[in-house]
Amino acid sequence: MTTKFSIYLLVAFYVFVLLSLTRAQDSDNSKSSLLGPGIPGIPGRHGLPGRDGRDGVNGVKGERGIKGDQGAKGDTGLTGNNGRDGIHGKTGQKGIKGDSGAKGEVGLPGPVGELNWKHCVWYASSGLDVGLVKACNFVKKSHATAIRVLYQGTLRTYCSSGSCCNRWYFTFNGNECGNPATIEGIIYGGPAKDDPNRVTQIEGHCEKLPAETISFSTYLLIAFYVFVLLSLTRAQDSDNSKSSLLGAGIPGIPGQHGLPGRDGRDGVDGVKGERGIKGDRGAKGDIGLAGNNGHDGIHGKTGQKGIKGDSGAKGEVGPPGPVGELNWKHCVWHTSSGLDVGLLKACNFVKKSHTTAIRVLYQGTLRTYCTSGGCCNRWYFTFNGNECGNPATIEGIIYGGSAKDDSHRVTQIEGHCERLPAGTIAVGIHVGKCVKDPRDQYNANSGWNAMSRIIIEELPPPQS
């Protein structure tokens, strides 16, 4: 007991001295201890290990690691909606013209031209020797057209003694035709008291008349054609540390094992970590969202020249043809000819088609004179020197029965000839003796004291 007490006493003294020195240091850092070294104490046993301190504060974030390898290609996203149509490119060059299509069927016949005509008729026997026989008003629609007039009636010239002559003629608003010439016919009577009444025609064309109401004399058939020529769409977005000033004391008696220490304070922040190693390859990406509509396309480049087109399809039946144009001509002259055999007059005419026919008309004053008994003359047409062969000749005769009958009478000879070629045709009017007539006695006269005329018209072919 004494020993233990002594030990305790020494320890208490030792502790007291240490505490005194510690306080002296705290109050005056420049003072030194006056106590002499104590007897070294017995070394104390090691205290038990203190408990683990709390986790230190997180170190500074390390630098970003090296970019990992590219992840595997994601699945194809859904197809985006179609972009708006791009602006049209420039028109390519015109391709080579394709072969002609098959010939279309013949179109229907064109409509009949509008015929502007009028006729005036009457029943009256007139003994008028000089003056207006009949007037007929007609409205002419165009100044560019001609008019055709025709009088038909029973005419006679009677001579009470010797010879006598009458002339029938047309007027237009009181004036005779001046282009190309007057339209007239005469009857000359030779023997006294010769009283034949015969149906007679007087016909002709007059040009350059104005478009207005025109008054004609006598019976009229008026025709002219008005032709109307019928006349063919564009568009691109952050420590301070302290050092102890206590001097080393004489080793004390070793103490007993101390009580377990308290938990240590939090550790100081760790040093900034090194750069991380290269990351692993990323996982395969998810399927992308559907793309947005594309932008309008830019102008396309000019297209290349197209290849030669295919042959066109066979054409449809053509529309009806235009109103036909009347192709006609007249030749007029004022000459009295006593020719018995030969060509009286030729008139050249240009025929446009080989499929058409032509109509010819001669009008003039004719006579056959017999010195005794009967006599006969024949007037006829030729075409390029030949009489018509399709369908037949175009002719007229005058047979005189009475001797010294010197009657002159306006006469017409008219007909149609077919299958003549296209081109220029010389139409001639001739005089000669009658065919198959045994008499050689004839004495003709043509064109006495009046205008003579040839009228030629090209017409469509006749009905079959």
Protein Blocks (a to p, Z undefined) as FASTA:
>chain_A
ZZmmmmmmmmmmmmmmmmmmmmmmmmomkbccfbdcdddddddddddddddddddddddd
dddddddddddddddddddddddddddddddddddddddddddddddddddddddddddd
dddddfbfbdcfbdcddddfbfkbccddddddddddddfbhcadddddddeehiacfbfb
dcddddddfbehiacdcddddddddehiacdddddehjddddddddddddddedjddddd
dddfbdcddddddddddddddddddddddddddddddddddddddddddddddddddddd
ddddddddddddddddddddddddddddddddddddfbfbdcfbdcddddfbfkbccddd
dddddddddfbhcddddddddeehiacfbfbdcddddddfbghiacdcddddddddehia
edjddddddddddehiabfbdcddehiaiacdddddddddddZZ
